C-alpha cells in the first residue's frame, strides 16, 4: 500500500480532472540545468530544555490530517475517518498506561485541502494557542517549517529535506525525505535511461527538486537532459496549466526526447496533457505517491496508454507487517463499521475504492514513531531528551513497510530504502519491479 501522504496535491488533481478539454499554447519557462548541489550531511538543531504541553501525567500533541470534504464533488478520495482512527489508537495507548506514565492529549487540526491558508491557521492554533509539545500527522512541502522554525515546536512527520532541516529550531523526525532520497534512488532508473534522449519536467513550487536534485543526479548517471521545463501556470487555472504543459510536450517531442522524467507534481499535469497527443514517450516518475494520483484517478476518463512501460520509485508496502496489523485490530474494535474492511490488503483494492487503510497507516506510523522516541526519552521529557532519544532510536520497524527505518543523528528521516516499481495495466497500479 502506498501511504499517499499526498503532499496535498489536490489542486493538481482538480486540474487533471478538467485538463482533457483544454487546448494549447501559452508562456513557457525552461529551467536552468546548471548549479548541481549535493545532499551533504545534516546537523542537529540546537534545542533547549523546553517542554510545552508536558505535565507529570500528560503530553499534549497536535494531530494534523487532510480534510477532503471540500473536493468530494470533483474527486472520489476517501481515506477513512482520520480523527476516529487516531482517537482509537490514542485511547488504546492511554488505556495501556500511556507513554512512561503520561497520557496523550490530542488536539486535532483538519486541513481543508483547497484552502491556501488552512495549514498556516492550523499551525498557529496548535503552537500559539494550544502550545502542544509536538505535531504529528500529514504535513506537506514546507509546512513543517511553520512549526520547527517559526514556532520552535517539535514535529514527527512531513518532508524532511536537508535544506529545511538546516532551518529547524526544534526536534524533527520523519519517514519522508522530501525528494532527497532521489540522490540515491534515481540510480534505479539507470537501465531505463541508457541510450535514451531524456527530458525533465517539474512544477514551480518544486523547482529546487528539479534543478538541485533531479538534473544534477541524472548528469552523475551520465544523462544530460535535452530539455528541462518548469510549469509555472497557476494550478487553480486548469486551462492555463494544460496549455503550458502542451507547449512543453511539443518542445520535448521536437527535441527527440523519448523518455520523460516527471518530478513531483508534474506526475499529474503532464500525463493528462499527453493524452491529447499522439506522442508517447516512456514516463519515469520520481514518486510513486504522485504517480498513483494520476494512475488511480477514476473520476476522469483517462487514456492510460501514457503509462505503457512507466516506472516509478517508492518504498515497499507490507500489509501483513505486525505493527500495522495490531493497529488494524485496535481500530476495528473501536469503530464497528470498519469490521472486516481494514484488514483487507489495500494493494488489492480497485482504484478509487474506499481506503480507510490510508488513515490507519498514517496514524499508526505517526503514533508509533512519536511514542517510541518519547518513551526512550523517559520521564525527563523535553526537547533535548526527545531529540537525543530519536538520534539513538536506531533500527525501527515502520508499520506496513517491508524495509525498516534507521534513526540516527545523520538520518532523522529514517533513511527508508526506495525500490523500483512498474505500471501494471491489469490492476491499474504500480507494482514492485521484478528487476
C-alpha positions in Angstrom: 0.0 0.0 0.0 1.2 3.5 -0.8 0.8 5.7 2.3 -0.1 8.5 0.0 0.9 11.3 2.3 0.0 13.1 -0.9 1.7 16.4 -0.1 -1.8 17.6 -0.5 -1.7 17.6 -4.3 -5.4 18.3 -4.7 -5.0 21.4 -6.9 -3.2 19.2 -9.4 -6.0 16.6 -9.1 -8.6 19.2 -9.9 -6.6 20.4 -12.8 -6.2 16.8 -14.2 -10.0 16.3 -13.9 -10.6 19.1 -16.5 -7.4 19.0 -18.5 -8.7 16.7 -21.2 -10.8 19.5 -22.6 -8.0 22.2 -22.6 -6.2 23.5 -25.7 -2.6 24.5 -26.4 -0.2 27.3 -26.2 0.8 29.9 -23.6 4.1 31.1 -21.9 6.9 28.6 -21.4 9.7 28.6 -18.9 12.8 26.4 -19.3 14.7 25.7 -16.2 18.4 26.3 -15.9 20.0 22.9 -15.6 23.2 24.3 -14.1 24.1 24.5 -10.4 24.5 21.0 -9.2 24.0 20.5 -5.5 24.9 17.6 -3.3 22.8 16.2 -0.4 25.6 16.8 2.1 25.2 15.9 5.8 22.7 17.1 8.3 23.4 19.0 11.5 21.2 18.6 14.5 19.1 21.6 15.5 20.2 23.4 18.6 17.4 22.8 21.0 16.9 23.7 24.7 15.0 22.1 27.6 11.6 23.5 26.6 8.7 21.1 27.2 5.5 22.8 26.2 2.4 20.7 26.7 4.1 18.3 29.1 2.9 17.7 32.7 3.6 15.0 35.2 0.7 12.9 33.8 0.1 14.1 30.2 1.6 15.1 26.9 -0.4 17.4 24.6 0.2 16.8 20.9 -1.2 18.2 17.7 -2.6 15.8 15.1 -2.7 17.2 11.6 -4.6 15.5 8.8 -6.2 16.4 5.4 -9.9 17.2 5.1 -11.1 16.2 1.6 -14.8 17.0 2.2 -14.5 20.2 0.0 -13.5 18.2 -3.1 -15.9 15.3 -2.9 -18.0 16.7 -5.8 -14.9 16.6 -8.0 -12.9 13.7 -6.8 -13.5 10.4 -5.1 -11.0 10.4 -2.3 -12.0 8.6 0.9 -9.1 7.6 3.2 -11.4 6.9 6.1 -12.0 8.9 9.3 -8.6 10.2 10.4 -9.9 11.6 13.7 -11.7 8.4 14.7 -8.7 6.4 13.7 -6.2 8.5 15.7 -8.7 8.6 18.6 -8.9 4.8 18.8 -5.2 4.3 18.7 -4.6 7.0 21.3 -7.2 5.6 23.6 -5.6 2.2 23.3 -2.2 3.7 24.2 -3.6 5.7 27.1 -5.5 2.6 28.5 -2.2 0.7 28.4 -0.5 3.3 30.6 0.4 6.0 28.1 4.0 6.9 27.4 6.0 6.3 30.5 3.0 7.1 32.7 1.8 10.1 30.7 -1.4 10.1 28.8 -1.6 11.6 25.3 -4.0 14.5 24.9 -4.6 15.1 21.2 -5.5 18.4 19.7 -6.8 17.9 16.1 -6.1 20.1 13.1 -8.1 19.1 10.0 -6.7 21.0 7.0 -9.1 22.0 4.2 -7.0 20.9 1.2 -8.5 23.6 -1.1 -7.6 26.5 1.3 -4.2 28.0 0.8 -4.3 29.5 4.4 -5.6 26.4 6.2 -2.1 24.9 7.0 -0.9 28.2 8.4 -4.0 28.7 10.5 -3.7 25.2 11.9 0.0 25.8 12.8 -0.9 29.0 14.7 -3.7 27.2 16.6 -1.5 24.2 17.6 1.6 26.1 18.6 0.5 29.5 19.9 -3.0 28.8 21.2 -2.7 25.2 22.3 1.0 25.1 22.9 1.5 21.4 22.1 4.7 19.5 22.7 4.8 18.1 19.2 2.9 17.9 16.0 2.4 14.6 14.1 0.5 13.6 11.0 0.2 14.7 7.4 2.3 17.7 6.6 3.1 18.9 3.0 6.1 20.5 1.3 7.3 23.4 3.5 4.5 23.2 6.1 6.8 21.7 8.9 8.8 24.9 8.9 6.0 26.8 10.5 6.4 24.5 13.4 10.1 23.7 13.7 11.4 27.0 12.6 8.9 29.8 13.2 7.3 28.4 16.4 10.1 26.1 17.7 7.7 23.2 18.1 8.7 19.5 17.6 7.4 17.6 14.5 7.2 14.0 13.7 6.2 13.8 10.0 6.4 15.9 6.8 9.1 16.0 4.1 12.4 16.3 6.0 14.8 17.6 3.5 18.4 18.6 4.2 17.7 22.2 3.2 14.7 22.5 5.5 16.2 20.6 8.4 19.0 23.1 8.5 16.4 25.7 9.4 14.8 23.7 12.2 15.0 25.1 15.8 13.2 22.2 17.4 13.4 18.4 17.1 12.2 16.9 13.8 11.8 13.3 12.8 10.1 11.8 9.8 9.7 8.9 7.4 9.8 11.2 4.4 13.0 12.7 2.9 11.0 15.0 0.6 12.9 14.2 -2.6 16.4 13.9 -1.1 16.2 10.2 -1.5 16.4 10.7 -5.2 20.2 11.3 -4.9 20.4 7.5 -4.4 17.1 6.3 -5.8 17.4 7.7 -9.3 20.1 5.2 -10.0 17.4 2.6 -10.1 16.4 4.2 -13.5 19.8 3.6 -14.9 18.8 0.8 -17.3 15.7 2.7 -18.5 17.9 5.8 -19.2 20.7 4.2 -21.0 21.0 5.4 -24.6 17.8 7.5 -24.3 17.0 11.1 -25.0 15.6 12.4 -21.8 13.5 15.5 -20.9 12.7 16.5 -17.3 9.5 18.3 -16.1 8.5 19.8 -12.8 6.3 22.4 -11.2 7.1 25.8 -9.9 6.8 25.1 -6.2 9.2 22.2 -6.6 11.7 23.9 -8.9 14.6 23.1 -6.5 13.7 19.4 -6.7 14.3 19.5 -10.4 17.3 21.9 -10.5 19.1 20.9 -7.3 18.4 17.1 -7.2 17.0 15.5 -10.3 19.1 17.2 -13.1 22.4 17.0 -11.2 21.8 13.4 -10.3 20.9 12.5 -13.8 24.2 14.0 -15.0 26.1 11.9 -12.5 24.4 8.9 -14.1 25.8 10.1 -17.5 22.5 11.6 -18.7 22.3 15.2 -19.8 18.6 16.2 -20.4 17.8 17.6 -23.8 15.0 19.7 -22.2 14.3 20.8 -18.7 11.0 22.6 -18.1 9.2 24.0 -15.0 5.5 24.6 -15.2 4.7 27.9 -13.5 1.0 28.2 -14.5 -1.5 28.7 -11.7 -2.5 25.2 -10.6 -6.1 26.5 -10.0 -6.3 27.6 -13.7 -6.9 24.2 -15.4 -6.9 25.7 -18.9 -3.6 27.7 -18.5 -1.9 24.6 -16.9 -3.0 22.4 -19.7 -1.9 24.9 -22.3 1.5 25.3 -20.8 2.0 21.5 -20.5 1.1 21.2 -24.2 3.8 23.7 -25.1 6.4 21.8 -23.2 5.4 18.5 -24.7 5.7 19.9 -28.2 9.2 21.1 -27.4 10.1 17.7 -25.9 8.9 15.9 -28.9 10.7 18.3 -31.3 13.9 17.7 -29.4 13.6 13.9 -29.9 13.0 13.1 -26.2 11.8 9.5 -25.9 11.8 9.4 -22.1 10.3 11.9 -19.7 11.4 12.2 -16.0 8.4 13.7 -14.2 9.4 15.2 -10.8 6.9 15.6 -8.0 3.6 17.2 -9.0 4.4 17.0 -12.7 3.2 13.4 -12.4 -0.4 14.6 -12.7 -0.4 17.6 -15.1 1.9 16.3 -17.8 0.4 12.8 -18.4 -3.1 14.2 -18.6 -1.9 16.7 -21.3 0.0 13.9 -23.0 -3.3 12.0 -23.5 -4.4 14.7 -26.1 -1.4 14.0 -28.3 0.0 11.0 -30.3 3.3 11.5 -28.5 4.1 8.5 -26.3 7.5 8.8 -24.5 8.3 6.5 -21.7 7.4 8.1 -18.3 9.7 7.8 -15.3 8.0 9.2 -12.2 10.2 10.3 -9.2 7.4 9.5 -6.7 5.0 6.5 -6.6 2.6 8.5 -4.4 2.4 11.2 -7.1 2.2 8.7 -9.9 -0.7 7.0 -8.3 -2.7 10.2 -8.0 -2.8 10.1 -11.8 -3.0 6.4 -12.3 -5.8 5.9 -9.8 -8.0 8.9 -10.7 -11.2 7.1 -11.7 -13.3 10.3 -11.8 -11.8 11.3 -15.2 -11.8 9.1 -18.3 -8.1 8.8 -18.9 -6.2 7.2 -21.8 -3.7 5.2 -19.8 -1.6 4.3 -22.9 0.5 7.1 -21.5 1.6 4.7 -18.8 2.9 1.9 -21.0 6.2 0.7 -19.5 6.1 3.5 -17.0 8.3 3.3 -13.9 8.4 5.0 -10.6 10.1 4.9 -7.2 8.8 4.3 -3.7 9.0 2.2 -0.6 7.7 -1.3 -0.5 4.5 -1.9 1.4 3.8 -5.0 3.5 0.3 -5.1 4.9 1.0 -8.2 6.9 3.6 -6.3 9.0 2.8 -7.0 12.7 2.6 -3.4 14.0 0.1 -2.3 11.4 -2.0 -5.4 12.0 -2.1 -4.6 15.7 -3.4 -1.1 14.7 -6.0 -2.7 12.4 -7.3 -4.8 15.3 -7.5 -1.8 17.6 -9.4 0.5 15.2 -11.8 -2.3 14.1 -12.7 -2.9 17.7 -13.3 0.8 18.3 -15.1 1.5 15.1 -17.5 -1.4 14.4 -18.5 -0.2 10.9 -14.9 -0.9 9.8 -15.0 -4.5 10.9 -13.7 -6.7 8.1 -12.7 -3.7 6.0 -9.4 -2.5 7.5 -7.9 -6.0 7.3 -8.1 -6.0 3.5 -4.8 -5.5 1.9 -5.1 -2.1 0.2 -3.0 -3.4 -2.7 -5.9 -5.5 -3.8 -8.4 -2.6 -3.8 -9.5 -1.1 -7.2 -8.5 2.5 -7.9 -10.8 5.0 -6.2 -12.2 2.5 -3.7 -12.9 3.4 -0.1 -9.5 3.1 1.6 -9.6 3.6 5.4 -6.2 1.8 5.4 -4.6 5.1 4.4 -5.8 7.0 7.5 -4.8 4.0 9.6 -1.3 3.7 8.2 -0.7 7.4 8.7 -2.0 7.3 12.3 -0.3 4.0 13.2 3.1 5.2 11.8 3.0 8.7 13.4 1.9 7.5 16.8 4.3 4.6 16.9 7.3 6.7 15.9 6.4 9.5 18.3 5.7 7.0 21.1 9.0 5.2 20.6 11.0 8.4 20.8 9.1 9.9 23.7 9.3 6.6 25.6 13.0 6.4 25.1 13.4 10.0 26.3 12.0 8.9 29.7 10.3 10.9 32.5 12.6 13.9 31.9 10.8 14.6 28.7 11.8 17.9 27.0 13.2 18.8 23.6 16.7 18.0 24.4 15.9 14.5 25.7 13.4 13.9 22.9 16.0 14.8 20.2 18.7 12.6 21.8 16.3 9.7 22.1 15.4 10.0 18.4 19.1 10.0 17.4 19.7 6.8 19.3 16.5 5.0 18.3 18.3 3.0 15.6 16.6 0.3 13.6 12.8 0.8 13.7 10.1 -1.2 12.0 7.7 1.1 10.2 4.0 0.0 10.2 3.1 -1.5 6.9 6.6 -1.3 5.4 8.8 -4.2 4.2 12.0 -2.3 4.9 13.0 -1.0 8.3 14.0 2.6 9.1 17.2 3.6 10.8 17.2 6.7 13.1 20.5 8.3 13.9 21.8 11.8 14.2 22.6 11.7 10.5 19.3 10.1 9.5 16.4 11.8 11.3 14.3 10.8 8.3 14.9 7.1 8.9 16.6 6.5 5.6 14.0 4.0 4.4 15.3 2.5 1.1 13.4 3.2 -2.1 12.7 0.5 -4.7 11.7 0.4 -8.4 8.0 0.0 -9.4 6.5 -0.7 -12.9 3.0 0.1 -14.1 0.6 -2.9 -14.3 -2.2 -2.2 -16.8 -4.3 -5.1 -15.5 -4.6 -3.7 -12.0 -4.0 0.0 -12.9 -1.4 0.1 -10.2 2.4 0.5 -9.8 3.8 -2.8 -8.5 7.3 -3.8 -7.4 9.5 -4.4 -10.4 10.8 -8.0 -10.9 14.1 -6.5 -11.9 
